[in-house]
Amino acid sequence: MDNKRLMRWAGVGATAVLSGVGAHWLASPRQTERPFPTVDDFVLEQFRPARGLVNPHIQTMLANFVRPDAGVTFRRQRVELPDGDFVDLDFADVDGATWAQLGDAAPIVLALHGLEGSAKRPYMVMLYRELAQRGVRAVGMNFRSCSGEMNRTARLYNGGDTTDLAYIFHWLHRRYPDVGWGLAGFSLGANVLLKFLGEKGREVELAAKTAVAVSPPFDMVAGARVLDFGSGRPYRAYLMRQLQEKLVQKEIVVADKIDYEAARAARTFHEFDDACTAPLGGFRDAHEYYSYSGSGQFLADIHVPTLLLRALDDPFFANDIPQQVIDQNPYLYPGFVAHGGHVAFVEGVGQFGFWAERQAARFLAHHLMRDEG
């Protein structure tokens, strides 16, 4: 499908979505875009939305259809966890730049997907391709239940659970101890990543040299309200359906540990998280889960160079960017742009490009390859 036809399709789809939530979601971003700083000789490229694709809903929906996901094959490695469960890793071999071709000395990036995604989602694949072009190997971590095979235990992933990431990163670092390591996360995976970096503080410096968070939530209390009742509402039904279908598959394992019927009947994220996510994660209720998990409260303790990419018009989030905290931490590099939607950032004329994945790879390679040199 060519760009003109795609833009016509996206416009129709966005109009249909927006008709259900009100035209005020077309309003200008609530915060002001700032010039990108130059830090350690690195500066972000400017983001210019593809012509006719400024609206955040069009950006968000279209990106899922036009990102190419060819040219990458995967080698899967299952890692057994201490609690009897498992996590599946997907090692990405990009055509013309496989792990073998890049060599044993090439740095490695561990990437985390978003809510109900996987290590093979197109935005993950695009990151692998961009990294490989710059001499960096990549491996994607599938959160529990997200690899295509249901996990074993009465536990699911959530935005505040960093224990699997900590275990997997340590597991990988033991196997590849002599290379530079970077980390990347998208959406919910970006929240998990930032929380992990803040929790570990200077500990992470010993293992990871750099990180990137794309479209992270900073305040999950506010974010849940936006997804349930605000500009994120058009996406709620799709994501909720995926979560509830997964719950049915786990009924035998989890039914006596949660309010199963309430979770199955839930129509909002707050209802589902109150009935299912919170109790499985060890939280009293959804509010405690959200309050504990939002990445904004962990930013001040991050001690590795970390790029934060987010659109100010992201329909998934409220006006929750903790600008003062970010400004006071020299390890944080803010890349906040006026437009771009959620994990989208579609640019280009004639041929679409994907700004966030390219900037993420540029930033990671800048720090990893510089240290190699």
C-alpha positions in Angstrom: 0.0 0.0 0.0 1.5 3.4 -1.0 1.8 6.4 1.4 -1.2 8.2 0.0 -3.5 5.2 0.4 -2.1 4.6 3.9 -2.7 8.1 5.0 -6.3 8.1 3.6 -6.9 4.8 5.5 -5.3 6.2 8.7 -7.4 9.3 8.5 -10.6 7.4 8.2 -9.6 5.1 11.1 -8.6 8.0 13.3 -11.8 9.9 12.5 -13.8 6.8 13.6 -11.8 6.5 16.8 -12.0 10.2 17.6 -15.7 10.4 17.0 -16.1 8.3 20.2 -13.9 10.3 22.4 -14.4 13.9 21.4 -12.6 16.3 19.2 -10.7 17.8 22.1 -8.2 15.0 21.8 -6.9 16.8 18.7 -5.7 19.7 20.9 -2.1 20.8 20.9 0.4 19.1 23.2 0.0 20.1 26.9 3.8 20.8 27.3 6.2 22.7 25.2 8.9 21.0 23.1 12.4 22.1 24.1 15.6 22.2 22.0 17.6 19.0 22.3 20.7 19.3 24.4 24.1 18.2 23.3 25.6 15.8 25.8 28.9 14.0 25.3 29.0 15.1 21.7 25.6 13.5 21.0 22.5 15.3 19.8 19.2 13.9 18.6 18.1 14.4 15.1 15.0 16.5 14.7 11.7 14.7 14.4 9.5 15.7 11.5 6.2 13.8 11.3 5.2 12.4 7.9 3.1 14.9 6.1 -0.5 14.5 7.1 0.4 12.3 10.1 0.6 14.8 12.9 -2.4 13.6 14.8 -1.3 11.2 17.7 -3.9 8.6 17.0 -3.0 8.4 13.4 0.6 8.1 14.3 -0.1 5.4 16.9 -2.3 3.3 14.7 -0.4 3.6 11.5 3.0 2.7 13.0 1.7 -0.8 13.8 0.8 -1.4 10.1 3.7 0.1 8.3 6.8 -0.9 10.3 8.7 -3.5 8.3 9.5 -6.7 10.3 11.4 -8.7 7.6 15.1 -9.4 7.5 15.5 -10.7 11.0 15.6 -14.3 12.2 15.6 -15.4 15.9 17.4 -18.0 18.0 15.3 -18.7 21.1 16.9 -19.5 24.5 14.7 -20.5 27.4 16.0 -19.4 30.8 14.7 -21.3 33.9 13.8 -19.0 36.8 14.4 -19.8 40.5 10.6 -20.0 41.2 10.1 -22.8 38.6 8.9 -20.5 35.8 10.8 -19.4 32.7 11.6 -16.5 30.5 12.2 -16.8 26.7 14.9 -14.8 25.1 15.1 -14.1 21.3 18.5 -13.4 19.9 18.1 -11.3 16.8 20.2 -12.2 13.7 19.8 -9.4 11.2 20.4 -10.3 7.5 23.9 -9.3 6.7 24.8 -8.5 10.3 24.1 -11.6 12.3 25.7 -12.2 15.7 28.4 -14.3 14.1 29.1 -11.7 11.5 29.3 -8.9 14.1 31.7 -10.9 16.1 32.2 -11.8 19.8 33.5 -8.4 20.7 30.5 -6.5 19.5 28.4 -4.9 22.3 24.9 -6.2 23.1 21.6 -4.5 23.9 18.9 -6.2 25.9 15.4 -4.9 24.8 12.1 -5.0 26.6 8.7 -4.9 24.8 5.5 -3.2 25.8 2.1 -4.3 27.2 1.0 -7.6 25.6 3.8 -7.3 23.1 6.7 -9.7 22.5 10.4 -9.6 21.5 9.3 -10.0 17.9 7.0 -7.0 17.6 7.9 -4.7 14.6 9.2 -1.9 16.8 11.6 -4.3 18.5 12.6 -5.7 15.1 13.2 -2.2 13.8 15.5 -1.5 16.8 17.4 -4.7 16.2 18.0 -3.6 12.5 19.1 -0.1 13.5 21.5 -1.5 16.1 23.0 -4.1 13.8 23.7 -1.4 11.2 25.9 0.2 13.9 27.7 -2.9 14.9 25.6 -3.7 18.0 24.1 -7.2 18.7 20.6 -7.4 20.3 18.5 -9.8 22.3 14.8 -9.4 23.2 13.4 -10.5 26.5 9.8 -11.8 26.4 7.9 -11.1 29.7 6.3 -14.1 31.3 3.4 -15.3 29.1 4.4 -13.2 26.1 6.6 -15.5 24.1 3.8 -17.5 22.6 3.8 -20.1 25.3 2.0 -19.6 28.6 4.2 -19.4 31.7 3.8 -22.0 34.4 3.2 -20.2 37.7 0.5 -18.1 39.2 2.3 -15.0 38.2 2.1 -12.5 35.3 4.4 -9.6 34.4 3.5 -6.1 35.5 4.9 -2.6 35.1 6.6 -2.6 38.5 8.2 -6.1 38.6 11.9 -5.8 37.9 12.9 -9.1 39.4 12.9 -11.0 36.0 14.8 -8.3 34.3 17.4 -8.3 37.1 17.8 -12.1 36.9 18.0 -12.2 33.1 20.4 -9.3 32.8 22.7 -11.0 35.4 22.3 -14.3 33.5 23.3 -12.7 30.2 26.1 -10.7 31.7 27.7 -13.9 33.1 27.6 -15.5 29.7 28.9 -12.4 27.8 31.1 -10.7 30.5 33.7 -9.1 28.2 31.4 -6.8 26.1 29.7 -3.6 26.6 26.0 -3.8 27.5 23.1 -1.5 26.9 19.4 -1.7 27.7 16.3 -0.5 25.9 12.6 -0.6 26.7 9.3 0.4 25.0 6.1 1.6 26.8 5.5 -0.7 29.8 8.9 -2.2 29.2 10.4 1.3 29.4 8.8 1.7 32.8 10.2 -1.5 34.0 13.7 -0.5 32.7 13.7 2.9 34.3 12.5 1.5 37.6 15.3 -1.2 37.4 17.9 1.4 36.7 16.8 3.6 39.6 16.5 0.7 42.0 20.0 -0.5 41.2 21.5 3.0 41.1 25.3 2.8 40.8 25.3 -1.0 40.8 24.1 -1.0 37.2 27.2 1.0 36.2 29.3 -2.1 36.7 27.3 -4.0 34.0 25.4 -1.6 31.8 26.9 1.4 30.0 23.8 3.1 28.6 20.0 2.8 28.2 17.0 4.1 26.2 13.4 4.3 27.3 10.8 4.9 24.5 7.3 6.2 25.4 7.6 5.4 29.1 4.9 6.2 31.6 6.2 8.3 34.5 3.0 8.3 36.7 1.0 5.1 36.4 -1.8 6.4 38.6 -2.4 9.2 36.1 -1.7 7.0 33.2 -4.3 4.5 34.2 -7.0 7.2 34.3 -6.0 8.4 30.8 -6.2 4.8 29.4 -9.6 4.2 31.1 -11.3 7.5 30.6 -9.2 9.8 28.5 -7.4 9.9 25.2 -6.1 6.3 25.7 -9.7 4.9 25.8 -9.8 3.9 22.1 -7.0 1.4 22.8 -8.4 0.0 26.0 -10.8 -2.6 24.6 -8.1 -4.2 22.4 -5.6 -4.5 25.2 -8.1 -5.6 27.7 -9.3 -8.4 25.4 -5.8 -9.7 25.1 -5.3 -9.7 28.9 -8.6 -11.4 29.5 -8.0 -14.1 26.9 -4.7 -14.8 28.6 -6.4 -15.0 31.9 -8.7 -17.7 30.6 -5.7 -19.8 29.7 -4.4 -19.5 33.2 -7.7 -20.0 35.0 -6.6 -23.3 36.7 -3.5 -21.8 38.0 -4.7 -18.3 39.2 -8.5 -18.6 39.9 -8.1 -19.2 43.6 -5.6 -16.4 44.0 -7.5 -13.5 42.4 -11.0 -12.3 42.0 -11.3 -14.3 38.7 -14.9 -13.4 37.8 -14.3 -9.7 38.4 -11.2 -9.8 36.3 -13.1 -11.5 33.5 -15.8 -8.9 33.7 -13.5 -5.9 34.0 -14.0 -3.1 31.5 -11.3 -0.8 32.6 -7.6 -1.3 33.4 -8.2 -0.3 37.0 -10.9 -3.0 37.4 -8.6 -5.6 35.9 -5.6 -4.6 37.8 -7.6 -4.4 41.1 -8.9 -8.0 40.6 -5.9 -9.7 38.9 -2.6 -7.8 38.4 -2.4 -6.4 41.9 -2.9 -9.6 43.9 -0.7 -11.7 41.6 2.0 -9.0 42.0 1.7 -8.9 45.8 -0.1 -5.5 46.0 -3.1 -4.7 48.0 -5.0 -3.1 45.1 -4.6 -1.3 41.8 -3.8 2.0 43.4 -1.0 0.6 45.4 0.4 -1.2 42.3 0.3 2.1 40.3 1.7 4.2 43.1 4.6 1.8 43.7 5.5 1.2 40.1 5.6 4.5 38.2 9.1 5.2 36.9 9.1 8.9 37.6 10.0 8.3 41.3 13.1 6.3 40.3 14.6 8.7 37.8 16.7 10.6 40.3 18.7 7.5 41.2 19.7 6.5 37.6 23.4 6.6 37.1 24.0 5.5 33.5 23.5 7.7 30.4 19.8 7.2 29.6 17.8 8.6 26.7 14.1 9.4 27.4 12.0 9.5 24.2 8.4 10.6 24.4 5.9 12.5 22.4 4.1 15.3 24.3 0.9 14.3 22.6 1.2 10.6 23.5 -2.5 9.5 23.9 -1.6 6.9 26.5 -0.4 9.3 29.2 -1.2 12.4 31.1 0.9 15.5 31.5 3.2 13.5 33.8 6.8 14.3 32.8 8.8 15.2 35.9 10.8 17.8 34.2 12.6 19.2 37.3 13.8 15.7 38.3 15.1 15.1 34.8 16.8 18.4 34.6 18.6 17.8 37.8 20.0 14.4 36.8 23.0 14.7 34.4 22.6 11.0 33.4 19.2 11.7 31.8 18.9 12.9 28.2 15.4 14.2 27.5 14.1 13.7 23.9 10.6 15.1 24.2 8.9 16.1 20.9 5.6 17.8 20.3 4.2 15.0 18.1 4.7 11.3 17.6 1.9 9.4 19.4 2.7 6.3 21.4 5.7 4.1 20.3 5.1 5.6 16.8 7.2 8.6 15.6 6.5 7.9 11.9 8.4 10.3 9.7 9.3 10.7 6.0 8.0 11.7 2.7 7.7 9.1 0.0 9.0 6.4 2.3 8.2 6.1 6.0 11.0 6.2 8.6 10.9 5.5 12.3 12.6 8.2 14.3 12.5 6.6 17.8 14.2 3.3 16.9 16.9 5.2 14.9 17.6 7.7 17.7 17.6 4.8 20.3 20.2 2.9 18.2 22.3 6.1 17.6 22.4 6.8 21.4 23.1 3.3 22.4 25.8 2.8 19.8 27.3 6.2 20.6 28.1 5.1 24.1 28.8 1.5 23.5 31.0 1.9 20.4 32.8 4.9 21.8 33.9 2.8 24.8 34.9 0.0 22.5 37.2 2.5 20.7 
